[in-house]
Structures are given as C-alpha cells and as structure tokens.
C-alpha cells in the first residue's frame, strides 16, 4: 500500500511538473508569436517611414538642384550689371555734358541767317 501511495504521489508530482512545463511552453510560444507579430508590424511601419523619408529627400534634392541652377544663372547675370561707382561716374559725366545747353541745328541756322543779314 505504501508503495502504491508512493507511486501515485510520484506520478501526480510528475504529471503536475509536466503540466507546468507544458503551460510554460505554451506561454513562451504565445510570447514568441506576439514578438514575431510586433516585429512584422514594426518592419512595415519602418519601411513605410523609410520610403516617405526617401521621397522627401528626393524632393529636397530636386529643390536644391533648382536653387543651385537659379543661383548660377543669377550670378552670371550679376556680372552684367553696372556697379554703383560706374553709375556715379556716368551721372557726373552726363551732368558735365549738359546736352540741353548745346545749339540745335535750327539755332545755328538762325545765327548764321542773322549774321548773313548784318554783312
């Protein structure tokens, strides 16, 4: 009888340990599946974010190229502009020239005509 009780307690204890191990294994399996799902979701979100960032970088690159081209064309045009000093010199020369002070052809003919009458 005692031997049978020992066997029953041994089998009960072993059975309990096996059920505990099976439960732990089931919990670990669920955790692994959950971790796998989370990794898949993270990968999809990461891939989506990565693609969006990549598109934004391409847009920024195009904008940068356009700005670079614009600045190059502007810098080429700037060399064609007159400098302030050059404009000041031309302004002074125009003031010295005073084209309105010159005689017109009609004024010259009037002067010649009036001299011709006096002679």
Secondary structure as GFF3:
##gff-version 3
##sequence-region A 1 119
A	DSSP	alpha_helix	2	78	.	.	.	ID=ss1
A	DSSP	alpha_helix	84	97	.	.	.	ID=ss2
A	DSSP	three_ten_helix	99	101	.	.	.	ID=ss3
A	DSSP	alpha_helix	105	118	.	.	.	ID=ss4
###
